[in-house]
Amino acid sequence: MATVIVIGAGLGGMSAAYELKAELGKDHEVILVSNKPDFEFTPSNPWIAVEWRERKETSLPVEPYVSKKGIRFIASALEALNPAEKIITLADGQTLSYDYLVLCTGPDLAFDEIPGAGPEAGGTVSVCTLSHAEHCRDNVKALVAEPGSVIVGAMPGASCFGPAYEYAFILDKHLRDKKVRKNVPMTFVTSEPYIGHLGLDGVGDSKGMLESELRQRDIHWICNAKVVGIANGKMEIDEVNDDGSLKKHHSLPYKHSMMLPAFRGIKPLRGIDGLVNPRGFVIVDAQQRNPKYPNIYAAGVCIAIAPQHPTPVPTGVPKTGYMIESMVRAITANIHAELKGESPTAKATWNAICLADMGDTGAAFVAMPQIPPRNVAWFKKGKWVHLAKIAFEKYFLHKMQVGDTEPAYERAVLKYLGIDKLE
Ligand SMILES: Cc1cc2nc3c(=O)[nH]c(=O)nc-3n(C[C@H](O)[C@H](O)[C@H](O)COP(=O)(O)OP(=O)(O)OC[C@H]3O[C@@H](n4cnc5c(N)ncnc54)[C@H](O)[C@@H]3O)c2cc1C
């Protein structure tokens, strides 16, 4: 009997545990380890921040659901990994041996790279975790009670831009509903070289469409923005030229600011030679395996993906839900193949598909492959995206309860888009 340990019970880890158990059956043990007892559906976090959702609607306890499928769950953080010995140490002191390790540990949020940034330092709020989104909600309530300027966007080195746009549009809608939007000047500040770049060098006409959406909502923007610090209620921003030289320095006062940080790999993995890159992201080959430690697989935000064309202010490539599900599918097939004595050959489709909510409407994009030039570069706006996103949230939470192993993105999104297959 082989032991497969999955670390992280987020979008990738939960899917991986269910799929592995379904594929490997009773002959092998699947253990899921996470630092939190609950699964959190991260894409709903912007809705938490404006009180359109509550914690209990977008999260669920992991143990009761996965145990029904014969998966052992341990709610304790990974503290150390010894890949040569195939041993992990957890925060509760236990050590576990594995035959295969699947890392789905998501991002470590690098707020500390910008002085004053992040909920701890107090300069900006975040929607990256459910607790952050709840803290953000309290900050939004204070903004509604006493309106002032707002800055939304993404820090230098960020790789996840969709939720920044989503949050700006959702907050705009919320402030209009509360009838205080006229007292809230809004600025979108982003490390992207242009609006709609999204870490993907744009998708279809994402530039034109997102600029138009920002203009229609009176949201100003600063691109090529290198936030250098936050202090005394002001954000200090170096706007740079294409060659990286300073174009203009902005010192923007604000009342409320939600900025997505740069990501890096989680601390216990950082510095493990051959396993991770200098930022702590897990190095994987086309089969999602680490080349130095081939019994370690990884999926989701924790993996290293080479950046697209360099940008004046550093940006990274986003890892979105569809890609993550396809990585999990490949890992499951590859571990199963290895256990049968076969070579692992399954590959993930690193295509990007995303639904971005805008409060009452939304925008969807499909980038195949995710880096241009592409076979498909599709970006469309409509109320159907807002509705599809709600349907998708419900479906994904249901999938996490019943252990459905069908890729949710493929089902929920592709049908709407009328695309049969994403190969
Ligand atoms: C605000 C936001 C909105 C997003 N919206 C969308 C969207 O609409 N559509 C889309 O396609 N993508 C979206 N994404 C991108 C991506 O799909 C999500 O970030 C997704 O949650 C990533 O899944 P993951 O499994 O890689 O990481 P996560 O979901 O972050 O899961 C990581 C897991 O690892 C656990 N963990 C961390 N450290 C340890 C440790 N030391 N020991 C044990 N466990 C640990 C965490 O608690 C968590 O359970 C969004 C991202 C953000 C930040």
The ligand as an ORCA input file, in Angstrom:
! r2SCAN-3c Opt
* xyz 0 1
  C      -9.152     36.861     -4.090
  C      -8.918     35.846     -5.151
  C      -9.926     35.546     -6.055
  C      -9.714     34.616     -7.071
  N     -10.730     34.375     -7.951
  C     -10.536     33.479     -8.931
  C     -11.576     33.201     -9.855
  O     -12.649     33.785     -9.791
  N     -11.365     32.276    -10.816
  C     -10.170     31.617    -10.916
  O     -10.015     30.784    -11.793
  N      -9.159     31.859    -10.058
  C      -9.312     32.762     -9.076
  N      -8.285     33.001     -8.194
  C      -6.991     32.314     -8.398
  C      -6.958     30.859     -7.840
  O      -7.943     30.076     -8.487
  C      -7.175     30.807     -6.348
  O      -6.173     31.536     -5.703
  C      -7.163     29.376     -5.798
  O      -7.684     29.404     -4.496
  C      -5.785     28.772     -5.789
  O      -5.865     27.429     -5.371
  P      -4.651     26.686     -4.647
  O      -5.153     25.348     -4.261
  O      -3.440     26.762     -5.470
  O      -4.359     27.563     -3.358
  P      -5.309     27.883     -2.145
  O      -6.739     27.791     -2.543
  O      -4.805     29.172     -1.587
  O      -5.041     26.706     -1.128
  C      -3.839     26.585     -0.409
  C      -4.105     25.709      0.794
  O      -2.876     25.430      1.461
  C      -3.046     25.641      2.856
  N      -1.729     25.910      3.440
  C      -0.985     27.032      3.351
  N       0.147     26.873      4.066
  C       0.117     25.635      4.603
  C       0.989     24.902      5.451
  N       2.143     25.381      5.903
  N       0.625     23.654      5.827
  C      -0.545     23.105      5.394
  N      -1.404     23.769      4.597
  C      -1.082     25.017      4.214
  C      -4.044     26.805      2.911
  O      -4.678     26.925      4.157
  C      -5.018     26.379      1.821
  O      -5.928     25.432      2.315
  C      -8.465     33.944     -7.171
  C      -7.446     34.254     -6.263
  C      -7.658     35.196     -5.276
  C      -6.531     35.506     -4.315
*
